[in-house]
């Protein structure tokens, strides 16, 4: 899911049904580079290791300048 959680069976069903939209295969040409099935279902496939690394880096950036007291 867009929030990093695993999709529910309902989310998977919505994503699968969205795949039958005519011309969905060309939807990646839009401005955000995501298919309509990703946008409508609020899901996308990620490399889990890269995703986790990104979360760690974002957390570390948030920690910069914060006191450890």
Secondary structure, DSSP 8 states (H G I E B T S, - for coil): -TTS----HHHHHHHHHHTTSTTGGGGGGSTT---HHHHHHT-----HHHHHHHHHHHHHHHHTT----
